Amino acid sequence: MAGYPEPARPLAAMEPERGFFIGIDSDGCAFDTMEIKHKECFAPNIIKWWDLQAVSKYAREAAEFVNLYSKWRGINRWPALVMVFDLLRERAEVQARHVVPPLAEAIRAFIADDGFAKSDSGLAGYMALHPSTELDTAWAWTRGVNATIADMVHGVPPFPYVRESLEALADKADMIVVSATPVEALVREWEEHDIARFVRAIAGQEMGSKQLHLELAAKGKYDRTHILMIGDAPGDMKAAKANGALFFPINPGDEETSWRRFYEEGMHKFLSETYAGAYEARLIAAFEAVLPATPPWKRLGGAAS
């Protein structure tokens, strides 16, 4: 197996205890935390640290589209940040205010360097070798986001039917959290609501990508039809398919219905090995229709091209 970040070693060391494996995304999937995190924590810090006060309305629109309402929903914060800058740069409304969003060349170089995890610790290691004022600001931004999340995001319970599903599967499947969120925040949320006890590991951004989480913890250890990823974003589905695993979508905006479907129907099909095929394909088709690739200001014939 290829190299992996040291924090991911427990995933690689995991051995099956049950015949089935389920990876579960956290933000926006198990917990209704995506909206508050991106609208109240990420967006304000983007505006603050990257001097976008003069175009705050458009910065919010871009950040919410990328992180919540598009096919990029749920991607790592660094490529998401660059995408926000790129969307802003092409908008005529932003250009008319003579605001020039960062080109983010140093951040792009960090993203492109596979030798560093796309996490705070990864950025710190990268900065030690490639110091720059842009990365100093990037560090202040990511730490500001984390501090705001720690201060604001609490008391948000799992979606209905999450706890019921975990309880029903506790003696049937090995389960882990598969997320791009920092581990500290994940542990805090899962322990706050007493559901951490149902999973064998909580994997966050420090352990690499979601695709790597599944590869280390499950690929080759379980029959391919016995591995399922539950997620609310296309990146979750991509991680599952890259490992030959099945995918159960939690549709953004209709999360409770999705979890009820999983609890009453989906998990039983998975355990009875009747999930793959037409049933999964039907769920994925509905899921893909929810998240567009084109921003609303372009679909509505806005000034951006």
C-alpha positions as a Python dict, from the first residue, in 0.01 Angstrom:
ca = {
    (1, 'M'): (0, 0, 0),
    (2, 'A'): (124, 349, -83),
    (3, 'G'): (249, 582, 187),
    (4, 'Y'): (1, 763, 406),
    (5, 'P'): (6, 1029, 680),
    (6, 'E'): (121, 902, 1018),
    (7, 'P'): (-212, 991, 1186),
    (8, 'A'): (-383, 747, 946),
    (9, 'R'): (-190, 447, 1081),
    (10, 'P'): (-486, 329, 1298),
    (11, 'L'): (-700, 302, 983),
    (12, 'A'): (-442, 87, 810),
    (13, 'A'): (-417, -132, 1121),
    (14, 'M'): (-792, -191, 1147),
    (15, 'E'): (-902, -552, 1101),
    (16, 'P'): (-1264, -658, 1035),
    (17, 'E'): (-1470, -749, 1338),
    (18, 'R'): (-1795, -782, 1143),
    (19, 'G'): (-1879, -878, 789),
    (20, 'F'): (-1982, -532, 669),
    (21, 'F'): (-1816, -189, 667),
    (22, 'I'): (-1979, 154, 659),
    (23, 'G'): (-1805, 492, 630),
    (24, 'I'): (-2013, 791, 736),
    (25, 'D'): (-1946, 1155, 651),
    (26, 'S'): (-2015, 1399, 933),
    (27, 'D'): (-2083, 1763, 835),
    (28, 'G'): (-2408, 1794, 645),
    (29, 'C'): (-2454, 1419, 648),
    (30, 'A'): (-2474, 1291, 1005),
    (31, 'F'): (-2503, 1643, 1151),
    (32, 'D'): (-2692, 1949, 1028),
    (33, 'T'): (-2378, 2160, 1067),
    (34, 'M'): (-2291, 2256, 709),
    (35, 'E'): (-2515, 2561, 697),
    (36, 'I'): (-2399, 2716, 1024),
    (37, 'K'): (-2033, 2635, 962),
    (38, 'H'): (-2017, 2785, 615),
    (39, 'K'): (-2255, 3077, 661),
    (40, 'E'): (-2144, 3184, 1009),
    (41, 'C'): (-1783, 3061, 1030),
    (42, 'F'): (-1620, 3015, 689),
    (43, 'A'): (-1774, 3305, 495),
    (44, 'P'): (-1715, 3578, 758),
    (45, 'N'): (-1353, 3471, 792),
    (46, 'I'): (-1304, 3471, 416),
    (47, 'I'): (-1432, 3828, 402),
    (48, 'K'): (-1223, 3935, 703),
    (49, 'W'): (-886, 3782, 624),
    (50, 'W'): (-888, 3826, 246),
    (51, 'D'): (-1004, 4191, 244),
    (52, 'L'): (-1333, 4128, 65),
    (53, 'Q'): (-1544, 4365, 273),
    (54, 'A'): (-1631, 4577, -31),
    (55, 'V'): (-1782, 4275, -206),
    (56, 'S'): (-1905, 4083, 96),
    (57, 'K'): (-2241, 4003, -66),
    (58, 'Y'): (-2075, 3837, -363),
    (59, 'A'): (-1814, 3666, -149),
    (60, 'R'): (-2092, 3506, 54),
    (61, 'E'): (-2276, 3399, -259),
    (62, 'A'): (-1964, 3238, -402),
    (63, 'A'): (-1867, 3068, -75),
    (64, 'E'): (-2216, 2930, -20),
    (65, 'F'): (-2244, 2806, -378),
    (66, 'V'): (-1911, 2623, -370),
    (67, 'N'): (-1945, 2474, -23),
    (68, 'L'): (-2319, 2413, 7),
    (69, 'Y'): (-2516, 2428, -316),
    (70, 'S'): (-2295, 2286, -592),
    (71, 'K'): (-2137, 1962, -701),
    (72, 'W'): (-1827, 2072, -509),
    (73, 'R'): (-2015, 2063, -179),
    (74, 'G'): (-1800, 1915, 93),
    (75, 'I'): (-1460, 1952, -73),
    (76, 'N'): (-1151, 2036, 131),
    (77, 'R'): (-1136, 2397, 251),
    (78, 'W'): (-827, 2488, 47),
    (79, 'P'): (-946, 2411, -307),
    (80, 'A'): (-1284, 2552, -201),
    (81, 'L'): (-1122, 2880, -99),
    (82, 'V'): (-938, 2909, -432),
    (83, 'M'): (-1261, 2836, -619),
    (84, 'V'): (-1435, 3117, -430),
    (85, 'F'): (-1161, 3359, -535),
    (86, 'D'): (-1188, 3246, -898),
    (87, 'L'): (-1566, 3286, -908),
    (88, 'L'): (-1537, 3634, -758),
    (89, 'R'): (-1267, 3744, -998),
    (90, 'E'): (-1485, 3680, -1303),
    (91, 'R'): (-1792, 3863, -1174),
    (92, 'A'): (-1854, 4201, -1335),
    (93, 'E'): (-2006, 4330, -1009),
    (94, 'V'): (-1678, 4263, -828),
    (95, 'Q'): (-1470, 4414, -1107),
    (96, 'A'): (-1688, 4725, -1104),
    (97, 'R'): (-1595, 4780, -739),
    (98, 'H'): (-1225, 4755, -829),
    (99, 'V'): (-1174, 4464, -592),
    (100, 'V'): (-919, 4206, -703),
    (101, 'P'): (-953, 3875, -517),
    (102, 'P'): (-624, 3696, -444),
    (103, 'L'): (-469, 3492, -721),
    (104, 'A'): (-369, 3252, -441),
    (105, 'E'): (-60, 3126, -620),
    (106, 'A'): (107, 3011, -296),
    (107, 'I'): (-211, 2833, -184),
    (108, 'R'): (-241, 2664, -524),
    (109, 'A'): (117, 2541, -490),
    (110, 'F'): (37, 2401, -146),
    (111, 'I'): (-270, 2224, -283),
    (112, 'A'): (-66, 2075, -567),
    (113, 'D'): (208, 1939, -339),
    (114, 'D'): (112, 1580, -258),
    (115, 'G'): (377, 1567, 14),
    (116, 'F'): (161, 1764, 256),
    (117, 'A'): (-187, 1686, 387),
    (118, 'K'): (-440, 1957, 313),
    (119, 'S'): (-481, 2031, 683),
    (120, 'D'): (-354, 2285, 933),
    (121, 'S'): (-60, 2064, 1023),
    (122, 'G'): (11, 2006, 654),
    (123, 'L'): (7, 2380, 589),
    (124, 'A'): (239, 2443, 884),
    (125, 'G'): (489, 2192, 745),
    (126, 'Y'): (463, 2340, 397),
    (127, 'M'): (509, 2695, 529),
    (128, 'A'): (831, 2595, 702),
    (129, 'L'): (978, 2520, 360),
    (130, 'H'): (792, 2781, 155),
    (131, 'P'): (736, 3094, 367),
    (132, 'S'): (520, 3370, 219),
    (133, 'T'): (296, 3650, 333),
    (134, 'E'): (4, 3490, 149),
    (135, 'L'): (48, 3170, 347),
    (136, 'D'): (70, 3373, 667),
    (137, 'T'): (-275, 3506, 585),
    (138, 'A'): (-393, 3157, 491),
    (139, 'W'): (-279, 3034, 832),
    (140, 'A'): (-461, 3316, 1009),
    (141, 'W'): (-774, 3240, 805),
    (142, 'T'): (-783, 2865, 872),
    (143, 'R'): (-714, 2914, 1243),
    (144, 'G'): (-983, 3182, 1253),
    (145, 'V'): (-1232, 2943, 1093),
    (146, 'N'): (-1150, 2673, 1346),
    (147, 'A'): (-1183, 2914, 1639),
    (148, 'T'): (-1518, 3043, 1517),
    (149, 'I'): (-1647, 2688, 1471),
    (150, 'A'): (-1533, 2592, 1821),
    (151, 'D'): (-1704, 2900, 1964),
    (152, 'M'): (-2029, 2878, 1769),
    (153, 'V'): (-2106, 2525, 1657),
    (154, 'H'): (-2242, 2327, 1947),
    (155, 'G'): (-2575, 2183, 2049),
    (156, 'V'): (-2649, 2073, 1692),
    (157, 'P'): (-2779, 1713, 1714),
    (158, 'P'): (-2751, 1444, 1449),
    (159, 'F'): (-3026, 1432, 1190),
    (160, 'P'): (-3327, 1218, 1286),
    (161, 'Y'): (-3269, 848, 1212),
    (162, 'V'): (-2889, 879, 1239),
    (163, 'R'): (-2875, 751, 1597),
    (164, 'E'): (-3138, 488, 1522),
    (165, 'S'): (-2937, 366, 1223),
    (166, 'L'): (-2613, 350, 1421),
    (167, 'E'): (-2780, 157, 1699),
    (168, 'A'): (-2935, -90, 1456),
    (169, 'L'): (-2602, -149, 1281),
    (170, 'A'): (-2380, -163, 1590),
    (171, 'D'): (-2354, -542, 1593),
    (172, 'K'): (-2368, -586, 1215),
    (173, 'A'): (-2111, -352, 1060),
    (174, 'D'): (-1776, -195, 1139),
    (175, 'M'): (-1836, 180, 1112),
    (176, 'I'): (-1601, 478, 1096),
    (177, 'V'): (-1640, 852, 1042),
    (178, 'V'): (-1496, 959, 704),
    (179, 'S'): (-1458, 1337, 690),
    (180, 'A'): (-1251, 1629, 564),
    (181, 'T'): (-1313, 1815, 891),
    (182, 'P'): (-1034, 1846, 1150),
    (183, 'V'): (-1042, 1550, 1390),
    (184, 'E'): (-1071, 1769, 1699),
    (185, 'A'): (-1403, 1913, 1582),
    (186, 'L'): (-1533, 1571, 1478),
    (187, 'V'): (-1453, 1410, 1812),
    (188, 'R'): (-1614, 1700, 1996),
    (189, 'E'): (-1938, 1671, 1797),
    (190, 'W'): (-1965, 1291, 1802),
    (191, 'E'): (-1888, 1272, 2174),
    (192, 'E'): (-2118, 1563, 2261),
    (193, 'H'): (-2412, 1362, 2129),
    (194, 'D'): (-2294, 1023, 2257),
    (195, 'I'): (-2264, 855, 1918),
    (196, 'A'): (-1885, 822, 1904),
    (197, 'R'): (-1926, 487, 2081),
    (198, 'F'): (-2084, 338, 1769),
    (199, 'V'): (-1780, 392, 1544),
    (200, 'R'): (-1440, 229, 1553),
    (201, 'A'): (-1252, 535, 1430),
    (202, 'I'): (-1305, 903, 1359),
    (203, 'A'): (-1104, 997, 1050),
    (204, 'G'): (-1058, 1365, 965),
    (205, 'Q'): (-842, 1575, 736),
    (206, 'E'): (-522, 1495, 926),
    (207, 'M'): (-556, 1134, 811),
    (208, 'G'): (-566, 1224, 442),
    (209, 'S'): (-850, 1228, 193),
    (210, 'K'): (-1180, 1045, 224),
    (211, 'Q'): (-1069, 817, -55),
    (212, 'L'): (-760, 726, 148),
    (213, 'H'): (-966, 668, 463),
    (214, 'L'): (-1175, 407, 282),
    (215, 'E'): (-874, 252, 113),
    (216, 'L'): (-685, 208, 439),
    (217, 'A'): (-975, 96, 655),
    (218, 'A'): (-1177, -121, 420),
    (219, 'K'): (-1042, -192, 71),
    (220, 'G'): (-928, -551, 40),
    (221, 'K'): (-1049, -631, 391),
    (222, 'Y'): (-1417, -676, 307),
    (223, 'D'): (-1605, -799, 2),
    (224, 'R'): (-1662, -500, -225),
    (225, 'T'): (-2041, -532, -194),
    (226, 'H'): (-2000, -522, 184),
    (227, 'I'): (-1845, -171, 184),
    (228, 'L'): (-2077, 131, 191),
    (229, 'M'): (-2011, 504, 211),
    (230, 'I'): (-2287, 736, 335),
    (231, 'G'): (-2241, 1097, 229),
    (232, 'D'): (-2404, 1421, 121),
    (233, 'A'): (-2153, 1538, -137),
    (234, 'P'): (-2020, 1422, -475),
    (235, 'G'): (-1675, 1390, -319),
    (236, 'D'): (-1813, 1122, -88),
    (237, 'M'): (-1946, 929, -386),
    (238, 'K'): (-1616, 971, -570),
    (239, 'A'): (-1426, 833, -271),
    (240, 'A'): (-1658, 533, -258),
    (241, 'K'): (-1640, 454, -628),
    (242, 'A'): (-1261, 493, -634),
    (243, 'N'): (-1249, 206, -386),
    (244, 'G'): (-1514, -4, -559),
    (245, 'A'): (-1755, 60, -272),
    (246, 'L'): (-2128, 128, -268),
    (247, 'F'): (-2269, 474, -199),
    (248, 'F'): (-2581, 585, -15),
    (249, 'P'): (-2661, 955, -73),
    (250, 'I'): (-2799, 1194, 187),
    (251, 'N'): (-2968, 1453, -32),
    (252, 'P'): (-2892, 1815, 68),
    (253, 'G'): (-3214, 1986, 170),
    (254, 'D'): (-3390, 1654, 224),
    (255, 'E'): (-3161, 1494, 480),
    (256, 'E'): (-3425, 1360, 719),
    (257, 'T'): (-3609, 1181, 437),
    (258, 'S'): (-3280, 1034, 318),
    (259, 'W'): (-3187, 904, 663),
    (260, 'R'): (-3534, 761, 714),
    (261, 'R'): (-3501, 583, 379),
    (262, 'F'): (-3167, 443, 490),
    (263, 'Y'): (-3304, 329, 826),
    (264, 'E'): (-3622, 173, 692),
    (265, 'E'): (-3496, 42, 359),
    (266, 'G'): (-3138, 110, 249),
    (267, 'M'): (-2947, -57, 529),
    (268, 'H'): (-3160, -370, 501),
    (269, 'K'): (-3086, -394, 129),
    (270, 'F'): (-2717, -343, 203),
    (271, 'L'): (-2708, -618, 466),
    (272, 'S'): (-2909, -855, 245),
    (273, 'E'): (-2677, -785, -52),
    (274, 'T'): (-2957, -645, -269),
    (275, 'Y'): (-2840, -283, -262),
    (276, 'A'): (-2610, -276, -566),
    (277, 'G'): (-2758, -223, -909),
    (278, 'A'): (-3087, -55, -991),
    (279, 'Y'): (-3165, 55, -635),
    (280, 'E'): (-2833, 234, -584),
    (281, 'A'): (-2846, 382, -936),
    (282, 'R'): (-3190, 531, -873),
    (283, 'L'): (-3076, 697, -550),
    (284, 'I'): (-2761, 837, -711),
    (285, 'A'): (-2954, 981, -1007),
    (286, 'A'): (-3180, 1174, -770),
    (287, 'F'): (-2879, 1289, -569),
    (288, 'E'): (-2688, 1418, -870),
    (289, 'A'): (-2989, 1623, -981),
    (290, 'V'): (-2977, 1821, -656),
    (291, 'L'): (-2629, 1975, -694),
    (292, 'P'): (-2554, 2189, -1005),
    (293, 'A'): (-2219, 2285, -1156),
    (294, 'T'): (-2328, 2634, -1269),
    (295, 'P'): (-2373, 2919, -1017),
    (296, 'P'): (-2722, 3072, -1000),
    (297, 'W'): (-2597, 3412, -1115),
    (298, 'K'): (-2482, 3250, -1439),
    (299, 'R'): (-2798, 3043, -1483),
    (300, 'L'): (-3006, 3356, -1440),
    (301, 'G'): (-2809, 3539, -1709),
    (302, 'G'): (-2600, 3747, -1473),
    (303, 'A'): (-2307, 3957, -1577),
    (304, 'A'): (-2051, 3683, -1518),
    (305, 'S'): (-1968, 3469, -1817),
}
